[in-house]
Each structure stands twice: as structure tokens, then as C-alpha cells.
Amino acid sequence: MSHSLFRRTAALWAALACLGVVGCSSVPSTSKAIDAVSPYKIDLVQGNVVTREQLAYLKTGMNRALVRDVLGTPLLTSVFHAQRWDYVFTMQRQGAESQSRRVTVFFKDDVIEHIEADALPSEAEFVSTLKSTPKKGPLPAMEASPESLKLFPPPVVKPVAPPAILPSATTNYPPLEPLGTP
């Protein structure tokens, strides 16, 4: 390859790289533009949701089966800590910090010895965090007005031709069952 052809190719690649960098930097930096191009992130709820009402139901001396009935299966159980059940709950919402709650139930001889828990929401508080806020403003019209219908051409109705009459077929098909069977 000649020296001048190499220089032209290198200059072309440099120009393309500059255009790519300029194209990437042309996105406006206002918060509205950033919101417009950011991906949607779903609300993510993981683990066992434990509410104040559930925790208030637990008492020392209850057996493991009752704890499982009230709180569900523990998220964390360990062979090394067989006398302890951990219930962990995390919630991630778009535009908010991740929340984490933990409840640890300690057993002795298969009954509750004591419980350690973070501050827990009530059932009503937890449900209210799941509700999405409705968009404000008037609802869109679900019917087209007569003026907007005039903008569209009327539907074209094509006449349906009657089916063509075919000459009767004289094909003789064998019977489906062998002859002489009852």
C-alpha cells in the first residue's frame, strides 16, 4: 500500500472517530432529556415481607411450625446456626434508595427464645408504597368526535361475489370402513 493511500485511510478513520464522539456528545444534558433516554426500571421486591402486625403476633415460647405459619419459610437458614432463622426483605424503586429490613428469630429447644428486628412497616404502610401514583390531568377521550371522524375517508365496502358453482365431481372414493364389518 502506498504512503499516500495509507494517509488517506488514516485520515478517513480519524474523521469517522471524531464524528462518533461528536454524535455521542450531542445529547442534551438537561434532566428532562436524561429522563427521556433512561431505561425504565421496575419496582423490585425480594425476600419475605414481614410487617409489624406479623411480628406482634410472635411470642416467646412459640414453636417453629407456628413461626413458619406466621412469617413463612425463612430466607436464610444455616447449618452452622440451626437455632436461628433470618427473614430479609429488600425493595428497590426507581428514583428512591433501596430499603432493607431484617428480622431474626432465635430458637432454643425448637421454641422462640428471642427476636431481633429492624423497624418494620405496618401492612397499610407497605401496601401504600406499592401503589403507583396516578397521572394528573384530564383523561384522554376514548371516542372520536364527529369532527375528527370527518378527517378519515369512509370505509370502502367491496361487494362479495357469490361462490362459483363447480361442476359436480364424479370422483368415486372407497369407503372408510372395510365392507362387511358391522
N, C-alpha and C positions, 0 to 999 in steps of 0.2 A: 504494500500500500504506500502510495506516495506521501510525502510530507504535507503537501497542501490538502490532500483529501483527509488525512488524519486531523489536521487543524480544523477543517470544516465540520467533521463529525464531532469533534470535541466541543466546538462552539455550539453546535446544534443541541447536544446533550446538556450543556450548561444553560442554554436558553430554556429548554424544557424544564429543567430543575427549578430555575427562577420562577417560571410561570406556575409551577406546582406550589411553591412556597407562597407566592403572592395570592394564589387562589385559596389556600388554606387560611391566610390571614385576613381575608375579606369578610369573614363572618362578623357581624356587629357584636360589640361587647356589652350591649345593654342587657339587663336582667330578663326583659321580655324575650329577646332573641335567644338567650340561653335556655329559657324555659321552653321555647318552641322547638329546640333541637334536642333537648334532653330526653332520654327514653323514659317511658312510664314504668314505675316500679310498684308492684303490688304490695299490699299490706301483708306482712309475713308474721304469722303467729305460730310459735313452736313450743312444744312441751305440754305439761299438764297445767291448765289454768286452775289455780286454787284461789278461792275467794274468802273474804272474811267470814261469811256465813258457814262455809265448809269447815274452816279452821275452828270456829267457835263450837262446832258440833263435836270435835275430838276432845276426849278427856283422858287423863292418865288412867291406866288400867284397862283400856280397850285392847282387844286382841288384833292381830294383823289382818284377819279377814274383814273386820269392821272398818279398819283404816282403808283397806283396798276398796271396799264398797263406797266409802265417802269420797276419797281422793282419786281413786283409780290406781292403775298399776304405776309404780314409781318409775321415773325416767332413769334414775341411776341406782343400780344395786351392785354391790361389790362383794366378792368372796372374802376379801380382807376386812370388810366392815359389814358383816352379816346382820348386825344388830342396828343397822341404820338404813333408812330409806330417804332418798333425796328427790324432791319434786322441784324441777326447774322450769320456768316459763319465761320466754322472751317474746317481745313484739317489736317489729320494725315497721315504721310507717314512713312514707315519702315525706320529706321535709321536717321530720322530727327525729330526735335522738332515740336510739334503741333503748328499750326498757327491759329490765331483767328482774325477776322475783324468784326467791328460793325459799322452800320450806323443807326442813329436815326433821324427820321423826325418828327418835331413838327408842329402841326396844330393850327390854330386859326380861328374859324368860317369855318371849313372844307376846308381851303386852307393852303398851306405851309407857316409857319411863319419863320422857320429857320431849318438848317440841321447841325447835328454834325456827323463827320465820321472819322474813322481811315484812315491811308494811304492805299489806295486801289491799287490793280494791274490793269494794262490795260488788255484788252481781250487777246492780244497776249502773255503777260506775264503769265496770268493764264493758257492758253492752253499749253504753253511750260512746265509748271510744271506738267501737266498731262501726257505728253509723256514719255514713258519708254525709257531708253537708250538701243539701240540695242547691242547685244553681239558682241564683236570684234573677228576677226579671220575668217578663211575660213568657208564657209557654208558646211554642211555635204553633201556628194554625195547622190543624190536621185535615182540613178540607180546602180545596182550591176555590177561590172566589169566582163568580161568573166572569169578571174582567180578566182574571188570569187564565181561565179556560179558553177565552177567545183568542189567546195568543197561539194556541195549538191548533193544527189543522184537524178537521173532523176525521174520524176513522174511515178508512176505505173498506167497504164491505164487498167482497168478491162473491159473485153468485156461485153456488155449488152446483156442479154438473151432476146429473143423475148417473149412477154407475152404469158402465157399458154392459150390455147384455151379451154374455158369451154363449156361443153355441153349446148345446148340451154335450157333455162329454160322453163318449161311448166306451170309455175305458172300463174294463171289467177287472175288478180286484178280487183276489182269492179271499175266502172267509178267514176271520181271525182265529176261529176255533176249528180244530180238525173235524171233519164230517163224522157223524156217528157218535159224538160224545153227548151225554145227557146234559 
